[in-house]
Amino acid sequence: MKRNRTIDYSIFLPSLLIVIAISIPFALYEKESLKLLQSIFDYIVDVFSWGYLWYGILLVVAGLYLSFSKYGKVVLGDPSEKPRFSLFEYASILIAMGIGSTIMRTGMLQWTSVANDPPAGVEPGSAEAILWGNAYSMFLWGFQVFAIFVLIAPAMGYILHVRKRPLLRISEACRVLFGDRFTDGIGGKVLDLLFLVSILTGAAVTLGLGAPIVTYNLSALIGVEVDFTMTIIVTLIWVFMFSVSAYLGVEKGIKRLSTFNMYLAALFGLFIVIVGPGVFILNYFSDSVSFLLSNYINLSLNTDSVHQGEASHVQSNTVFWFAYSATWAMLHSVFAAKISRGRTIKEMILTYFLAPTFMSWIATGILGGLGVHRYLVGDQSILQLVQEQERMSAIPEILQTLPWGGLAIVIFIIVSLIFLTTTLDSTTYTVAAYTSTRDMSKYEPPKMLRIVIAGVITTLALLLMRIGGLPPLEVISGLMGLPVILIQFILIYAAKRMMDEDRAWDSNVR
């Protein structure tokens, strides 16, 4: 590898070619490939539901063990060094990366999927089904999913900030277990390719499927039908925003945008509570939390094994959600590791466990509560609307029922757009750091490399949006979580092994 190269083409180009090779048949035979992939996924739901559910539980247990054992006090970096960010800034960045714009969609509408297709024995559309709906939406943004996101981070943070390894890669974290020959050979390349393929496909899906969150609200606001031209315009504005943010870096771009959006999202939530059905929202939030806590074990481990027929939405979607989250696990952990210099392992894990969960539950309570209220008072037949039309079109329908409904839609668009931006600027920054040949323990990834990565993701997403292939790619992205699960447990052990070798709980603590 030449020294003047800023990007490792030996892993970047093959991963890009693999993604393109996967995408071409999806685009040419979208319906057929989606049917095939969906049948594979349905088989996994039937056979491995129990495995995915226990996988989430085991990662929560592993996270608590690393946090409250002797390993939790290990500092990622120089023990005398202050954390890179304040706790609020740090939590804001992790929230923006962890939940992104998806919470704006699931918070408002996830309850409808459960109300229409509740767990076995519950009548669709009933009061119990509605309680299941919001409680389940909160469960999706609970401890299991954030454990999936963060449990690779201790190993990645340790090799970067303590052992000062120059390359921020999954293969480097496995060196302690598999040795130099594996890490520097084919085995290491396979691990790094898996990371890049999963992230490039996931980023393309996020970019392609995230646009409707904005376009359908914009359509309702200005009275213009959603078409590909509008989608292109919104996507290009979004691409410009996340490219600039990624170019500016963590301090000047990602941090400022994340913290600003926390304030804006909080104001938006207060606006809905004050001008909307505030008392009902607060009551329904309390009921949802109570129902969730009462049924948390049931949601975490129930597979409906004694009930005949097709899996309910709760059962099948939980498996898909954990599988899809596993696809993003390496990205979240690599990014969390990069920004956690000066934090202890306990601080890193618990912040990721608690901050996004708290934010998600509040958002679900407010947005879901507004939607449920409009359904109960008969303003709109929301359960029918989400089945008969594009789901995203239900969001402006709900927001328009508020006083100053137009203002509510504008704020919703801005918050969603910034959340979309903070998801993909973090993605772009992380992929650039992963593929860079610079010493990531000392430097930031090259700015132009971040722009190149943004351009690659954008081009791939726009092509698939135009010619088809995004829905099958979303399913394949979820299926790619299977090998990631094995890597997660390997890297949890690798983190423990490295800290044991270095006796880090004695030498690298405050």
C-alpha positions in Angstrom: 0.0 0.0 0.0 1.4 3.4 -1.0 1.9 5.9 1.8 0.3 8.8 -0.1 -3.0 7.0 -0.3 -5.6 8.1 2.2 -7.9 5.2 1.5 -7.4 1.4 1.7 -8.6 0.3 -1.7 -8.1 -3.3 -0.9 -11.2 -3.3 1.3 -13.2 -0.4 0.0 -13.3 -1.3 -3.7 -14.2 -5.0 -3.2 -17.0 -4.0 -0.7 -18.4 -1.5 -3.2 -18.3 -4.0 -6.0 -20.1 -6.6 -3.8 -22.8 -4.1 -3.0 -23.3 -3.3 -6.7 -23.3 -6.9 -7.6 -26.0 -7.6 -5.0 -28.1 -4.6 -6.1 -28.2 -5.3 -9.8 -30.4 -8.5 -9.7 -32.5 -6.8 -7.0 -33.2 -3.9 -9.3 -33.8 -6.1 -12.4 -36.0 -8.6 -10.6 -37.3 -6.7 -7.6 -40.6 -8.6 -7.0 -39.0 -12.0 -7.5 -36.0 -11.2 -5.3 -38.1 -9.6 -2.6 -40.4 -12.7 -2.6 -37.4 -15.1 -2.3 -35.6 -13.0 0.4 -38.9 -12.7 2.4 -39.4 -16.4 2.3 -35.8 -16.9 3.7 -36.6 -14.3 6.4 -39.9 -16.0 7.2 -38.0 -19.3 7.6 -35.6 -17.6 10.0 -38.5 -16.2 12.0 -40.0 -19.7 12.3 -36.8 -21.4 13.3 -34.6 -18.9 15.1 -37.1 -16.5 16.8 -36.0 -17.9 20.2 -32.3 -17.3 19.3 -32.8 -13.6 18.4 -34.8 -13.0 21.6 -32.1 -14.6 23.8 -29.4 -12.8 21.8 -30.8 -9.4 22.9 -31.1 -10.5 26.6 -27.5 -11.9 26.6 -26.1 -8.7 25.3 -27.9 -6.7 28.0 -26.4 -9.0 30.6 -22.9 -8.7 29.0 -23.2 -4.9 29.0 -24.2 -4.8 32.7 -21.3 -7.2 33.5 -18.7 -5.0 31.7 -20.2 -1.9 33.3 -20.3 -3.0 37.0 -17.3 -5.4 37.1 -13.7 -4.3 37.4 -13.7 -3.7 33.6 -16.2 -0.8 33.9 -13.7 1.6 35.5 -11.1 1.2 32.7 -10.6 4.5 30.9 -10.5 4.6 27.1 -7.4 6.7 26.8 -5.1 8.5 29.2 -6.6 8.3 32.7 -5.6 11.9 33.4 -7.3 13.1 30.2 -10.7 14.8 30.3 -13.5 13.3 28.2 -13.6 14.6 24.6 -17.2 15.9 25.1 -19.4 17.0 27.9 -22.0 14.4 29.1 -24.8 16.3 27.3 -22.9 16.6 24.1 -21.8 13.0 24.3 -25.3 11.8 25.0 -26.8 14.0 22.2 -24.4 12.6 19.6 -25.2 9.0 20.7 -28.9 9.7 20.6 -28.7 11.3 17.2 -26.7 8.3 15.9 -28.7 5.7 17.8 -32.3 6.6 16.9 -32.0 9.0 14.0 -35.1 9.9 12.0 -36.5 6.4 12.5 -38.0 7.4 15.9 -40.0 10.1 14.1 -41.7 7.4 12.0 -42.0 4.6 14.5 -43.0 6.9 17.3 -45.9 8.2 15.4 -47.1 5.1 13.6 -45.6 1.9 15.1 -48.6 1.5 17.4 -50.9 1.1 14.3 -49.1 -2.0 13.1 -49.7 -3.7 16.5 -53.2 -2.5 16.8 -54.0 -3.9 13.4 -52.1 -7.2 14.1 -51.9 -7.6 17.8 -50.4 -10.6 19.8 -52.4 -13.8 19.8 -55.7 -13.6 21.7 -56.0 -9.8 21.5 -58.8 -8.3 19.3 -57.5 -5.9 16.6 -58.4 -2.3 17.2 -59.3 -2.9 20.8 -58.2 -0.9 23.8 -55.8 -3.7 24.8 -54.4 -3.8 21.2 -53.7 0.0 21.4 -51.9 -0.3 24.7 -49.8 -3.1 23.2 -49.0 -0.8 20.3 -47.3 2.0 22.1 -45.7 -0.3 24.7 -44.2 -2.3 21.9 -42.9 0.8 20.1 -41.1 1.7 23.4 -39.8 -1.9 23.6 -38.2 -1.6 20.2 -36.2 1.4 21.5 -35.3 -0.3 24.7 -32.2 -1.8 26.3 -31.8 -4.8 24.0 -31.5 -2.8 20.8 -29.0 -0.3 22.3 -27.0 -3.3 23.8 -26.8 -4.6 20.2 -25.5 -1.2 19.1 -22.8 -0.7 21.7 -21.3 -4.0 22.8 -18.6 -4.1 20.1 -17.5 -0.6 21.2 -15.4 -1.7 24.3 -13.0 -3.7 22.1 -12.9 -1.0 19.4 -12.3 1.8 21.9 -9.6 -0.2 23.7 -7.5 -0.9 20.6 -7.9 2.7 19.5 -7.4 4.8 22.7 -5.4 2.4 25.0 -3.4 0.2 22.7 -3.1 3.0 20.1 -3.5 0.7 17.1 -3.5 2.9 14.0 -6.3 1.2 12.1 -9.8 1.4 13.5 -11.0 -1.9 12.2 -12.9 -5.0 13.4 -10.0 -7.2 12.3 -7.6 -5.3 14.6 -9.8 -5.9 17.6 -9.6 -9.7 16.8 -5.8 -9.7 16.6 -5.6 -10.6 20.3 -7.6 -13.8 19.7 -6.6 -14.9 16.2 -3.1 -13.6 15.9 -1.2 -11.6 13.2 -1.5 -14.2 10.4 -5.3 -14.2 10.5 -5.6 -10.4 11.1 -3.2 -9.4 8.3 -4.4 -12.1 5.9 -7.7 -13.3 4.3 -9.5 -13.6 7.6 -9.0 -10.0 8.5 -10.0 -8.9 5.0 -13.2 -10.9 5.2 -14.2 -9.2 8.5 -13.5 -5.8 7.2 -15.4 -6.5 4.0 -18.4 -7.7 6.0 -18.4 -4.4 7.9 -18.3 -2.2 4.8 -20.8 -4.2 2.8 -23.3 -4.2 5.7 -22.8 -0.5 6.3 -23.0 0.6 2.6 -26.1 -1.4 2.0 -27.7 -0.1 5.3 -26.8 3.5 4.4 -28.2 3.2 0.9 -31.5 1.8 2.4 -31.6 4.6 5.0 -31.1 7.3 2.4 -33.6 5.7 0.0 -36.4 4.9 2.5 -35.8 7.9 4.8 -36.8 10.5 2.2 -40.6 9.8 2.4 -40.5 10.9 6.1 -39.9 14.4 4.6 -41.6 14.3 1.2 -45.1 13.3 2.4 -45.1 16.0 5.0 -43.8 18.5 2.4 -46.5 17.4 0.0 -49.2 18.0 2.6 -47.7 21.4 3.4 -47.5 22.8 -0.1 -50.2 20.8 -1.8 -48.1 19.1 -4.4 -48.1 15.4 -5.2 -45.1 13.3 -4.1 -43.1 12.4 -7.2 -39.6 11.3 -8.1 -38.6 15.0 -8.7 -39.6 16.0 -5.2 -37.8 13.0 -3.8 -34.6 13.9 -5.7 -34.8 17.5 -4.5 -35.3 16.5 -0.8 -32.6 13.8 -1.1 -30.0 16.3 -2.6 -30.7 18.8 0.2 -30.3 16.1 2.7 -27.1 14.9 1.0 -25.7 18.4 1.0 -26.4 18.7 4.8 -24.8 15.4 5.8 -21.9 15.9 3.5 -21.1 19.3 5.0 -21.6 18.0 8.5 -19.3 15.0 7.9 -16.7 17.3 6.2 -16.7 19.6 9.2 -16.1 16.6 11.5 -17.4 15.6 14.9 -16.7 18.9 16.9 -17.8 21.4 14.3 -20.4 19.4 12.4 -21.9 16.3 14.1 -21.8 17.6 17.7 -23.3 21.0 16.9 -26.1 19.5 14.8 -26.9 16.8 17.3 -27.1 19.1 20.3 -29.1 21.7 18.4 -31.6 19.0 17.4 -32.0 17.9 21.0 -33.2 21.4 21.9 -35.5 21.6 18.8 -37.0 18.2 19.4 -37.7 19.1 23.0 -39.5 22.3 21.9 -41.5 20.3 19.4 -42.5 17.8 22.0 -43.6 20.6 24.4 -45.5 22.3 21.5 -47.5 19.1 20.9 -48.3 18.6 24.6 -49.3 22.3 25.1 -51.4 22.9 22.0 -52.6 19.3 21.6 -54.2 16.8 23.9 -51.6 17.2 26.6 -53.5 15.6 29.5 -54.3 12.5 27.4 -50.7 12.2 26.2 -49.4 12.3 29.7 -52.0 9.7 30.9 -51.4 7.5 27.9 -47.6 7.8 28.4 -48.0 6.6 32.0 -50.3 3.7 30.8 -47.8 2.7 28.1 -44.8 2.6 30.4 -46.9 0.7 33.0 -48.0 -1.8 30.3 -44.5 -2.1 28.9 -42.9 -2.8 32.3 -45.7 -5.3 33.2 -45.1 -7.2 29.9 -41.4 -6.6 29.3 -40.4 -10.2 29.9 -43.3 -11.3 27.7 -42.1 -9.0 24.8 -38.5 -10.0 25.3 -38.9 -13.8 25.2 -42.4 -14.8 23.9 -42.5 -16.7 20.6 -46.3 -17.7 20.6 -45.2 -21.3 20.3 -48.6 -22.7 21.4 -50.6 -20.5 19.0 -51.3 -21.7 15.5 -51.2 -19.6 12.3 -48.9 -16.9 11.1 -46.7 -14.9 13.4 -48.1 -11.7 14.7 -46.5 -8.4 13.9 -44.9 -8.3 17.4 -43.2 -11.7 16.9 -42.0 -11.3 13.3 -41.0 -7.6 13.6 -39.0 -8.1 16.8 -36.9 -10.7 15.0 -36.4 -8.4 12.0 -35.7 -5.4 14.3 -33.0 -7.2 16.2 -31.5 -8.6 13.0 -31.5 -5.2 11.3 -30.1 -3.6 14.4 -27.3 -6.2 14.3 -26.4 -5.1 10.8 -25.8 -1.6 12.2 -24.1 -2.8 15.4 -20.5 -2.5 14.0 -21.1 1.0 12.7 -22.6 2.2 16.0 -19.8 0.6 18.0 -17.0 1.9 15.8 -18.4 5.5 15.9 -19.0 5.2 19.7 -15.5 4.0 20.2 -14.1 6.9 18.1 -15.9 9.6 20.2 -15.4 8.0 23.6 -11.8 9.0 24.3 -11.6 9.9 28.0 -14.7 8.0 29.0 -14.8 4.8 31.1 -16.3 1.6 29.7 -19.1 2.0 32.2 -19.8 5.5 31.1 -19.9 4.5 27.5 -22.2 1.5 27.8 -24.6 3.0 30.3 -24.9 6.3 28.4 -25.8 4.3 25.3 -28.2 2.1 27.3 -30.0 5.0 29.0 -29.9 8.2 26.9 -31.4 7.0 23.7 -33.9 4.8 25.6 -35.1 7.8 27.6 -35.3 10.0 24.5 -37.1 7.3 22.5 -39.7 6.6 25.2 -40.5 10.3 25.5 -40.8 10.7 21.7 -43.0 7.6 21.5 -45.2 8.7 24.3 -45.8 12.2 22.7 -46.0 11.2 19.0 -47.8 7.9 19.6 -50.1 9.5 22.1 -51.2 12.2 19.6 -52.0 9.6 17.0 -53.9 7.4 19.4 -55.9 10.3 20.7 -56.9 11.3 17.1 -58.0 7.7 16.5 -60.0 7.5 19.7 -61.9 10.7 19.3 -62.8 9.8 15.8 -61.0 12.6 13.9 -59.4 10.1 11.6 -59.6 6.4 10.8 -55.8 6.0 11.2 -55.8 2.2 11.4 -57.5 2.1 8.0 -55.5 4.9 6.5 -52.1 3.2 7.2 -53.4 0.0 5.4 -54.9 1.7 2.4 -52.3 4.4 1.6 -48.6 5.1 2.0 -47.9 4.9 5.7 -46.0 8.2 5.8 -49.0 10.1 4.5 -50.7 9.4 7.9 -48.2 11.6 9.7 -49.2 15.0 8.2 -52.9 13.9 8.5 -52.3 13.6 12.2 -50.2 16.8 12.6 -52.8 18.9 10.7 -55.3 18.3 13.4 -53.2 20.4 15.8 -53.7 24.2 16.1 -51.1 25.7 13.8 -50.9 22.4 12.1 -48.8 23.9 9.3 -46.2 25.0 11.8 -46.2 21.5 13.4 -45.5 20.0 10.0 -42.6 22.4 9.3 -41.0 21.7 12.7 -41.5 17.9 12.1 -39.8 18.2 8.7 -36.8 20.1 10.2 -36.3 17.7 13.1 -36.6 14.7 10.8 -34.2 16.1 8.3 -31.6 16.9 10.9 -32.0 13.4 12.5 -31.6 11.9 9.0 -28.5 14.1 8.6 -27.0 13.1 11.9 -27.5 9.4 11.1 -25.7 9.6 7.7 -23.0 12.1 8.6 -22.0 9.8 11.4 -22.1 6.9 8.9 -20.0 8.7 6.4 -17.5 9.8 9.0 -17.2 6.3 10.4 -16.8 4.6 7.0 -14.1 7.2 6.2 -12.3 6.4 9.5 -12.6 2.7 8.8 -11.1 2.8 5.3 -8.5 5.5 6.0 -4.8 4.6 6.1 -4.2 7.4 8.6 -3.4 6.6 12.3 -6.9 6.9 13.7 -5.6 7.0 17.3 -4.1 10.4 16.5 -5.9 11.9 13.5 -9.4 12.4 12.0 -10.3 10.7 8.7 -9.4 12.9 5.7 -12.1 15.4 4.8 -12.1 14.7 1.1 -12.4 11.0 1.9 -15.6 11.8 3.8 -17.0 13.5 0.7 -16.1 10.6 -1.5 -17.9 8.2 0.8 -21.0 10.5 0.9 -21.0 10.6 -2.9 -20.8 6.8 -3.2 -23.7 6.2 -0.8 -25.8 8.9 -2.5 -25.2 7.6 -6.0 -26.0 4.0 -5.0 -29.2 5.1 -3.2 -30.4 7.4 -6.0 -29.9 4.6 -8.6 -31.8 2.1 -6.6 -34.6 4.6 -5.9 -34.9 5.2 -9.6 -34.7 1.7 -11.0 -35.9 -0.3 -8.0 -34.2 -2.7 -5.6 -34.4 -0.9 -2.2 -37.0 -3.2 -0.5 -35.0 -6.4 -1.3 -31.9 -4.6 -0.1 -33.6 -3.8 3.2 -34.3 -7.5 3.7 -30.8 -8.6 2.8 -29.5 -5.9 5.1 -31.4 -7.5 7.9 -30.2 -11.0 7.0 -26.6 -9.8 7.1 -27.1 -9.4 10.9 -26.6 -13.2 11.3 -22.8 -13.2 10.9 -22.5 -9.9 12.9 -24.0 -11.6 15.9 -21.1 -14.1 16.0 -18.6 -11.2 15.6 -20.2 -9.4 18.5 -19.7 -12.2 21.0 -16.1 -12.7 19.7 -15.3 -9.0 20.3 -16.9 -8.9 23.7 -14.5 -11.7 24.6 -11.6 -9.9 22.8 -12.2 -6.8 24.9 -12.1 -8.8 28.1 -8.9 -10.7 26.9 -7.1 -7.4 26.1 -7.9 -5.9 29.5 -6.9 -9.0 31.3 -3.5 -9.1 29.5 -2.9 -5.5 30.3 -4.4 -5.6 33.8 -6.2 -2.4 32.7 -8.4 -2.3 35.8 -5.2 -1.5 37.7 -3.1 0.6 35.3 -5.7 2.5 33.2 -8.1 3.9 35.7 -8.7 7.4 37.1 
